[in-house]
């Protein structure tokens, strides 16, 4: 397989291409790497390859002319790619796809990037090696060359090695162990007994289960596309999800103060469906519980009777699954009481995270409307790793401004900035909890 790399710094590749398996593959002819410097095709005394960006801004942009001429000099370019943080992720599946090509040409950008007209005219496939920014495409090109090159038959010697690695079967790889059998320097830790027992079938099953376990814990979204057998599914169902994050989250459905159709604060009534469905969401995701807040005493009494019927009453006796869900529900007179309930059970005051389907509001003190400062779900997940969080949802037409003002964060609407964003609150609760805690498979 032939790689052609367009780079302003061909010396960057001299070390990596001259060592380990990549060097052996080049020496044996399995892989060939050509380095082309676009500066050799630049015009003028100083051979410029970049210029200031149209529209202003910092940095420089690589000019299309030298790159186009450099690409034109490649006799057999094959599929043409450009390394860019905005490109498609470099996955094992894409690496396998590219490994079927007889040749690849890789363009390494520098500075602020490459003139978009070259990418469009040459039909370059943009590829990213991760959600971060490098000084240039050279380091990323090395990742791509090794990820693709090692899939060329003969590169690794023992071909089945590639079939057992992370991502090859859609899962993360199982742990590995070697001698010594017992490592006395670190608590006398030993190799798992199953690997020393001599049963190939038991070893194979252990490795499969450890691969499943590691994937579930670290990259659960990979399970969406992995090929799973019946025993795999049974094993995954038996696993306990790390509950530290989920058990730190409590839902809170606020019925006051919320907005009415005219945008004025008010109070709305409890609904049977909200109580049932939000308790079931809490049970499914193993949350700490869900608190229904209303200042109306008769409404709290009604809610408590409903919960009691499905927990200690006839409903709970006939439907134990529903009972296990509604045991997570409780009533409160105010948001302050809900916060106090969480603090009492968790041993620390919770951070308050509000939700809103709106993108702006009028603050409680002041008449000028202002945009809501939304926080990403990742911030809330970090908080859950540190302590309790109360996720507050509003009934009616959303939370009143005074609730948003006192929140530590506000999650963005379920549909972002879509024109229509009017989901039932129980549906919004399920979606938001899944974004925070979903297994992804």
NUGU-659869 format. One record per residue (C-alpha): residue number from 1; residue in one letter; x negated, y, z negated. Coordinates in nm, 2 decimals. Layout:
<filums>
 num residu      X      Y      Z
 NUM      a      X      Y      Z
...
</filums>
This chain:
<filums>
 num residu      X      Y      Z
   1      x   0.00   0.00   0.00
   2      x  -0.13   0.35   0.09
   3      x  -0.08   0.65  -0.13
   4      x  -0.17   1.00   0.01
   5      x  -0.18   1.27  -0.25
   6      x  -0.18   1.64  -0.16
   7      x  -0.35   1.82  -0.44
   8      x  -0.56   2.14  -0.49
   9      x  -0.77   1.95  -0.74
  10      x  -0.88   1.62  -0.58
  11      x  -1.15   1.58  -0.84
  12      x  -0.87   1.53  -1.10
  13      x  -0.83   1.17  -0.97
  14      x  -1.19   1.05  -0.96
  15      x  -1.19   0.91  -1.31
  16      x  -0.85   0.73  -1.32
  17      x  -0.90   0.58  -0.97
  18      x  -1.24   0.45  -1.07
  19      x  -1.15   0.24  -1.37
  20      x  -0.94  -0.06  -1.49
  21      x  -0.69  -0.24  -1.27
  22      x  -0.63   0.05  -1.04
  23      x  -1.00   0.05  -0.94
  24      x  -0.98  -0.32  -0.88
  25      x  -0.68  -0.28  -0.66
  26      x  -0.85  -0.01  -0.46
  27      x  -1.17  -0.22  -0.42
  28      x  -0.97  -0.53  -0.31
  29      x  -0.77  -0.33  -0.06
  30      x  -0.43  -0.39  -0.23
  31      x  -0.40  -0.02  -0.28
  32      x  -0.55   0.27  -0.09
  33      x  -0.55   0.63  -0.21
  34      x  -0.62   0.93   0.02
  35      x  -0.67   1.28  -0.12
  36      x  -0.58   1.58   0.09
  37      x  -0.64   1.94  -0.02
  38      x  -0.39   2.19   0.12
  39      x  -0.65   2.46   0.08
  40      x  -0.84   2.31   0.37
  41      x  -0.55   2.40   0.59
  42      x  -0.51   2.76   0.47
  43      x  -0.58   3.06   0.69
  44      x  -0.79   3.36   0.62
  45      x  -1.12   3.43   0.46
  46      x  -1.01   3.34   0.11
  47      x  -0.79   3.05   0.21
  48      x  -0.49   3.15   0.00
  49      x  -0.24   2.88  -0.09
  50      x   0.00   3.08  -0.31
  51      x   0.17   3.42  -0.33
  52      x   0.40   3.63  -0.55
  53      x   0.76   3.50  -0.57
  54      x   1.04   3.69  -0.40
  55      x   1.27   3.85  -0.65
  56      x   0.99   3.91  -0.89
  57      x   0.89   3.72  -1.20
  58      x   0.57   3.58  -1.35
  59      x   0.34   3.34  -1.18
  60      x   0.27   3.25  -0.82
  61      x   0.45   3.01  -0.57
  62      x   0.27   2.77  -0.34
  63      x   0.31   2.89   0.02
  64      x   0.48   2.65   0.27
  65      x   0.23   2.69   0.55
  66      x  -0.08   2.52   0.41
  67      x   0.13   2.24   0.26
  68      x   0.32   2.18   0.59
  69      x  -0.01   2.16   0.78
  70      x  -0.16   1.92   0.52
  71      x   0.15   1.70   0.56
  72      x   0.12   1.71   0.93
  73      x  -0.24   1.58   0.91
  74      x  -0.12   1.25   0.74
  75      x  -0.11   0.98   1.01
  76      x   0.13   0.75   0.83
  77      x   0.30   0.95   0.55
  78      x   0.58   0.70   0.48
  79      x   0.82   0.83   0.22
  80      x   0.74   1.18   0.10
  81      x   0.78   1.29  -0.26
  82      x   0.71   1.60  -0.47
  83      x   0.66   1.60  -0.85
  84      x   0.89   1.84  -1.02
  85      x   1.05   1.87  -1.37
  86      x   1.38   1.92  -1.19
  87      x   1.36   1.60  -0.99
  88      x   1.52   1.26  -1.03
  89      x   1.38   1.06  -1.33
  90      x   1.10   0.82  -1.25
  91      x   1.26   0.49  -1.37
  92      x   1.15   0.13  -1.33
  93      x   1.42   0.09  -1.07
  94      x   1.29   0.38  -0.86
  95      x   0.94   0.24  -0.90
  96      x   1.05  -0.09  -0.76
  97      x   1.23   0.08  -0.48
  98      x   0.92   0.28  -0.39
  99      x   0.69  -0.03  -0.42
 100      x   0.87  -0.17  -0.11
 101      x   0.74   0.12   0.11
 102      x   0.42   0.06   0.31
 103      x   0.31   0.42   0.23
 104      x   0.39   0.71   0.01
 105      x   0.29   1.07   0.03
 106      x   0.29   1.27  -0.29
 107      x   0.28   1.65  -0.31
 108      x   0.14   1.79  -0.63
 109      x   0.27   2.14  -0.71
 110      x   0.09   2.40  -0.91
 111      x   0.17   2.74  -1.05
 112      x   0.54   2.82  -1.06
 113      x   0.62   2.56  -0.80
 114      x   0.65   2.51  -0.42
 115      x   0.84   2.72  -0.17
 116      x   1.18   2.55  -0.14
 117      x   1.19   2.57   0.24
 118      x   0.90   2.32   0.26
 119      x   1.09   2.07   0.04
 120      x   1.40   2.11   0.25
 121      x   1.22   2.10   0.59
 122      x   1.01   1.79   0.50
 123      x   1.29   1.61   0.32
 124      x   1.08   1.57   0.01
 125      x   1.22   1.35  -0.27
 126      x   1.18   1.54  -0.60
 127      x   1.07   1.31  -0.88
 128      x   1.02   1.39  -1.25
 129      x   0.82   1.19  -1.50
 130      x   1.00   1.34  -1.80
 131      x   1.18   1.64  -1.95
 132      x   0.87   1.85  -2.00
 133      x   0.65   2.08  -1.80
 134      x   0.29   2.01  -1.70
 135      x   0.03   2.25  -1.55
 136      x   0.06   2.07  -1.22
 137      x   0.18   1.76  -1.05
 138      x  -0.15   1.57  -1.07
 139      x  -0.09   1.40  -1.41
 140      x   0.26   1.31  -1.29
 141      x   0.12   1.17  -0.96
 142      x  -0.11   0.94  -1.16
 143      x   0.20   0.81  -1.35
 144      x   0.38   0.75  -1.03
 145      x   0.08   0.58  -0.85
 146      x   0.03   0.34  -1.14
 147      x   0.40   0.27  -1.20
 148      x   0.45   0.19  -0.83
 149      x   0.10   0.04  -0.75
 150      x   0.12  -0.22  -1.03
 151      x   0.43  -0.37  -0.87
 152      x   0.24  -0.45  -0.55
 153      x   0.20  -0.83  -0.54
 154      x  -0.15  -0.93  -0.67
 155      x  -0.20  -0.61  -0.87
 156      x  -0.15  -0.76  -1.21
 157      x  -0.27  -1.11  -1.13
 158      x   0.00  -1.29  -1.33
 159      x   0.31  -1.17  -1.16
 160      x   0.55  -1.28  -1.44
 161      x   0.38  -1.02  -1.67
 162      x   0.58  -0.75  -1.49
 163      x   0.90  -0.93  -1.53
 164      x   0.88  -0.94  -1.91
 165      x   0.79  -0.57  -1.96
 166      x   1.01  -0.29  -2.08
 167      x   1.28  -0.18  -1.83
 168      x   1.21  -0.47  -1.60
 169      x   1.53  -0.66  -1.72
 170      x   1.70  -0.34  -1.82
 171      x   1.59  -0.37  -2.18
 172      x   1.29  -0.26  -2.39
 173      x   1.02  -0.52  -2.44
 174      x   1.00  -0.74  -2.75
 175      x   0.72  -0.71  -3.01
 176      x   0.38  -0.88  -2.95
 177      x   0.15  -1.05  -3.19
 178      x  -0.20  -1.20  -3.17
 179      x  -0.48  -1.33  -3.40
 180      x  -0.54  -1.31  -3.69
 181      x  -0.24  -1.51  -3.80
 182      x  -0.24  -1.31  -4.13
 183      x  -0.37  -0.96  -4.15
 184      x  -0.50  -0.92  -4.50
 185      x  -0.60  -0.56  -4.47
 186      x  -0.23  -0.45  -4.44
 187      x  -0.03  -0.62  -4.71
 188      x  -0.12  -0.97  -4.58
 189      x   0.13  -0.94  -4.30
 190      x   0.18  -1.25  -4.10
 191      x   0.30  -1.34  -3.75
 192      x   0.67  -1.43  -3.74
 193      x   0.72  -1.80  -3.82
 194      x   0.92  -1.87  -3.50
 195      x   0.61  -1.77  -3.28
 196      x   0.40  -2.03  -3.47
 197      x   0.66  -2.31  -3.46
 198      x   0.58  -2.45  -3.11
 199      x   0.94  -2.44  -2.98
 200      x   0.94  -2.26  -2.64
 201      x   1.32  -2.24  -2.65
 202      x   1.32  -2.08  -2.99
 203      x   1.05  -1.84  -2.90
 204      x   1.23  -1.74  -2.58
 205      x   1.55  -1.67  -2.78
 206      x   1.37  -1.48  -3.05
 207      x   1.20  -1.26  -2.79
 208      x   1.53  -1.20  -2.62
 209      x   1.70  -1.10  -2.94
 210      x   1.42  -0.87  -3.05
 211      x   1.44  -0.71  -2.71
 212      x   1.81  -0.66  -2.75
 213      x   1.76  -0.53  -3.11
 214      x   1.49  -0.28  -3.01
 215      x   1.70  -0.15  -2.72
 216      x   2.01  -0.11  -2.93
 217      x   1.81   0.09  -3.19
 218      x   1.59   0.30  -2.96
 219      x   1.76   0.33  -2.62
 220      x   2.12   0.20  -2.64
 221      x   2.22   0.37  -2.32
 222      x   2.01   0.11  -2.13
 223      x   2.26  -0.16  -2.23
 224      x   2.51  -0.01  -1.99
 225      x   2.33  -0.15  -1.69
 226      x   2.14  -0.45  -1.84
 227      x   2.24  -0.80  -1.74
 228      x   2.39  -0.94  -2.07
 229      x   2.50  -1.30  -2.13
 230      x   2.77  -1.42  -2.37
 231      x   2.51  -1.50  -2.65
 232      x   2.36  -1.15  -2.59
 233      x   2.70  -0.98  -2.65
 234      x   2.76  -1.19  -2.96
 235      x   2.41  -1.10  -3.10
 236      x   2.47  -0.72  -3.03
 237      x   2.81  -0.73  -3.20
 238      x   2.65  -0.89  -3.51
 239      x   2.40  -0.61  -3.54
 240      x   2.45  -0.33  -3.79
 241      x   2.42   0.01  -3.63
 242      x   2.18   0.23  -3.82
 243      x   2.45   0.40  -4.03
 244      x   2.25   0.68  -4.19
 245      x   2.36   0.94  -3.93
 246      x   2.72   0.82  -3.91
 247      x   2.77   0.80  -4.28
 248      x   2.66   1.16  -4.31
 249      x   2.94   1.29  -4.09
 250      x   3.29   1.38  -4.22
 251      x   3.57   1.50  -3.99
 252      x   3.79   1.78  -4.11
 253      x   4.12   1.87  -3.93
 254      x   4.21   2.22  -4.03
 255      x   4.58   2.33  -4.03
 256      x   4.50   2.67  -4.18
 257      x   4.37   2.92  -4.08
 258      x   4.43   2.85  -3.71
 259      x   4.54   3.06  -3.42
 260      x   4.89   3.07  -3.27
 261      x   4.98   3.14  -2.91
 262      x   4.94   3.51  -2.96
 263      x   4.60   3.47  -3.12
 264      x   4.71   3.55  -3.47
 265      x   4.60   3.33  -3.77
 266      x   4.86   3.11  -3.91
 267      x   4.95   2.76  -4.04
 268      x   5.07   2.45  -3.85
 269      x   5.22   2.12  -3.96
 270      x   5.05   1.78  -4.00
 271      x   5.12   1.52  -3.74
 272      x   5.14   1.15  -3.78
 273      x   4.94   1.08  -3.46
 274      x   4.65   1.30  -3.57
 275      x   4.62   1.13  -3.91
 276      x   4.63   0.78  -3.75
 277      x   4.40   0.84  -3.46
 278      x   4.13   1.05  -3.64
 279      x   4.11   0.79  -3.92
 280      x   4.07   0.52  -3.65
 281      x   3.79   0.72  -3.49
 282      x   3.62   0.75  -3.83
 283      x   3.65   0.38  -3.89
 284      x   3.52   0.29  -3.54
 285      x   3.21   0.51  -3.57
 286      x   3.16   0.43  -3.94
 287      x   3.19   0.79  -4.06
 288      x   3.21   0.90  -4.42
 289      x   3.57   0.99  -4.38
 290      x   3.82   1.25  -4.25
 291      x   3.98   1.53  -4.44
 292      x   4.32   1.68  -4.35
 293      x   4.35   2.04  -4.47
 294      x   4.67   2.23  -4.53
 295      x   4.77   2.49  -4.80
 296      x   5.13   2.36  -4.80
 297      x   5.19   2.13  -5.10
 298      x   5.48   1.95  -4.93
 299      x   5.26   1.88  -4.63
 300      x   4.98   1.74  -4.84
 301      x   5.24   1.52  -5.03
 302      x   5.37   1.40  -4.69
 303      x   5.03   1.32  -4.57
 304      x   4.94   1.14  -4.89
 305      x   5.25   0.92  -4.87
 306      x   5.17   0.83  -4.51
 307      x   4.81   0.73  -4.61
 308      x   4.94   0.53  -4.91
 309      x   5.19   0.34  -4.69
 310      x   4.92   0.22  -4.46
 311      x   4.67   0.14  -4.74
 312      x   4.84   0.02  -5.05
 313      x   5.20  -0.02  -4.92
 314      x   5.38  -0.24  -4.68
 315      x   5.20  -0.11  -4.37
 316      x   4.86  -0.20  -4.51
 317      x   4.97  -0.55  -4.60
 318      x   5.10  -0.62  -4.25
 319      x   4.81  -0.45  -4.07
 320      x   4.48  -0.48  -4.25
 321      x   4.29  -0.32  -3.97
 322      x   4.49  -0.01  -3.98
 323      x   4.46   0.00  -4.36
 324      x   4.08  -0.01  -4.33
 325      x   4.09   0.29  -4.11
 326      x   4.34   0.50  -4.31
 327      x   4.15   0.45  -4.63
 328      x   3.90   0.70  -4.49
 329      x   4.16   0.97  -4.49
 330      x   4.22   1.22  -4.76
 331      x   4.40   1.55  -4.81
 332      x   4.27   1.89  -4.92
 333      x   4.43   2.23  -4.98
 334      x   4.15   2.44  -4.82
 335      x   3.83   2.42  -4.63
 336      x   3.65   2.50  -4.95
 337      x   3.81   2.20  -5.12
 338      x   3.71   1.98  -4.82
 339      x   3.35   2.10  -4.86
 340      x   3.36   2.03  -5.23
 341      x   3.49   1.68  -5.17
 342      x   3.20   1.61  -4.93
 343      x   2.94   1.76  -5.17
 344      x   3.08   1.55  -5.45
 345      x   3.06   1.22  -5.26
 346      x   2.73   1.29  -5.07
 347      x   2.55   1.46  -5.36
 348      x   2.47   1.77  -5.16
 349      x   2.67   2.05  -4.99
 350      x   2.74   1.97  -4.62
 351      x   2.64   2.19  -4.33
 352      x   2.96   2.31  -4.16
 353      x   2.99   2.26  -3.79
 354      x   3.29   2.41  -3.62
 355      x   3.44   2.33  -3.27
 356      x   3.61   2.55  -3.02
 357      x   3.77   2.53  -2.68
 358      x   3.72   2.91  -2.65
 359      x   3.40   3.08  -2.54
 360      x   3.46   3.41  -2.72
 361      x   3.66   3.55  -3.02
 362      x   3.73   3.86  -3.22
 363      x   3.53   3.85  -3.55
 364      x   3.73   3.87  -3.88
 365      x   3.58   4.21  -3.95
 366      x   3.57   4.41  -3.64
 367      x   3.78   4.45  -3.32
 368      x   3.52   4.39  -3.06
 369      x   3.53   4.05  -2.89
 370      x   3.21   3.86  -2.87
 371      x   3.07   3.54  -2.72
 372      x   3.05   3.23  -2.94
 373      x   2.69   3.12  -3.00
 374      x   2.71   2.74  -2.93
 375      x   2.46   2.49  -3.07
 376      x   2.35   2.17  -2.88
 377      x   2.46   1.83  -3.02
 378      x   2.09   1.75  -3.08
 379      x   2.07   2.01  -3.35
 380      x   2.36   1.85  -3.54
 381      x   2.20   1.51  -3.50
 382      x   1.89   1.65  -3.67
 383      x   2.10   1.78  -3.95
 384      x   2.27   1.44  -3.99
 385      x   1.93   1.29  -4.04
 386      x   1.87   1.53  -4.33
 387      x   2.21   1.54  -4.51
 388      x   2.59   1.56  -4.49
 389      x   2.77   1.74  -4.21
 390      x   3.14   1.85  -4.20
 391      x   3.27   1.87  -3.84
 392      x   3.57   2.10  -3.85
 393      x   3.84   2.09  -3.58
 394      x   4.13   2.32  -3.55
 395      x   4.50   2.25  -3.47
 396      x   4.73   2.50  -3.30
 397      x   4.53   2.71  -3.06
 398      x   4.19   2.67  -3.23
 399      x   4.01   2.78  -3.55
 400      x   4.05   3.13  -3.68
 401      x   3.76   3.37  -3.65
 402      x   3.69   3.36  -4.02
 403      x   3.62   2.98  -4.00
 404      x   3.38   3.03  -3.70
 405      x   3.21   3.31  -3.89
 406      x   3.12   3.09  -4.19
 407      x   3.01   2.78  -3.98
 408      x   2.65   2.69  -3.97
 409      x   2.69   2.59  -3.60
 410      x   2.96   2.57  -3.33
 411      x   2.97   2.29  -3.08
 412      x   3.04   2.39  -2.72
 413      x   3.38   2.30  -2.57
 414      x   3.43   1.94  -2.45
 415      x   3.45   2.06  -2.09
 416      x   3.20   2.34  -2.13
 417      x   3.31   2.64  -1.94
 418      x   3.59   2.47  -1.74
 419      x   3.90   2.67  -1.66
 420      x   4.13   2.42  -1.84
 421      x   4.01   2.30  -2.18
 422      x   4.33   2.20  -2.37
 423      x   4.28   1.85  -2.50
 424      x   4.48   1.71  -2.80
 425      x   4.26   1.76  -3.11
 426      x   4.24   1.38  -3.17
 427      x   4.11   1.33  -2.82
 428      x   3.85   1.61  -2.87
 429      x   3.75   1.46  -3.20
 430      x   3.68   1.12  -3.04
 431      x   3.48   1.27  -2.75
 432      x   3.27   1.49  -2.98
 433      x   3.19   1.21  -3.23
 434      x   3.09   0.99  -2.94
 435      x   2.85   1.26  -2.81
 436      x   2.70   1.28  -3.16
 437      x   2.68   0.91  -3.25
 438      x   2.78   0.70  -2.95
 439      x   2.59   0.39  -2.88
 440      x   2.58   0.47  -2.51
 441      x   2.69   0.12  -2.39
</filums>
